[in-house]
Amino acid sequence: MNLALRKPMTLAEFLEWEERQPMRYEFDGTGPAAMTGGTRAHARIQRNLAFALTGRLRGKPCEFLGSDLKIRTSEDHVRYPDGFVTCTGGDNASTMVSDPVVVFEVLSPSTAANDRIVKAREYQAMPSVQRYVMLEQDRLGATVYARSGATWTLEILVEDSVVRLPEIGVALPLAELYEGIVFEAEPAGDQASGGA
């Protein structure tokens, strides 16, 4: 069987190609990767995040932007995070940002491994990024990477936690980001049983 090998795209080729597409695509440095649709839980978390941050950032120099804008990472990859905060303004017609301060991803089963490893490395390599927040979709929880000098710290957040974003002067109760979402209880079989 003959397989045609496609020549890797450059960033410029990708950006020109993407403009003609009806769907959004991320760019991994060699070719496009289609963005898939999300769930109702994903959309609710994204909505709650936008409401919470937009209100708290009103009148400040930073702004929350959603998944319609792409981020150009330091490796010339293109990502569409679920949300991010930038503090530098920009042209109304621009479609790409290269200096986010805080980046948010809502994890799904199909993207979690990529978000936790590949995107984490890309965002951490960007000098502007100070915090990368990954929000769970199927339970109330988050993983937060924070820049601490030349290294990164990792924090796991659960139900009563607060998402602290000192870079932008904001603290969010994690539960606020999950408003309107009811999670199914874990099956009773997952609990440890006692013996005689």
Buried (B, 14 or more C-beta within 10 A) or exposed (E): EEEEEEEEBEBEEBBEBBEEEEEBBBBBBEBBBEBEEBEEBBEBBBBBBBBBBEEBBEEEEBBBBBBEBBBBBBEEBBBBBBBBBBBEEBEEEEEEBBBBBBBBBBBBEEBBEBBBEBBBEBBBEBEBBBBBBBBBBBEBBBBBBBBEEEEBEEBEBEEEBEBBBEBBEBEBBBBEBBEEBEEEEEEEEEEEEEEE
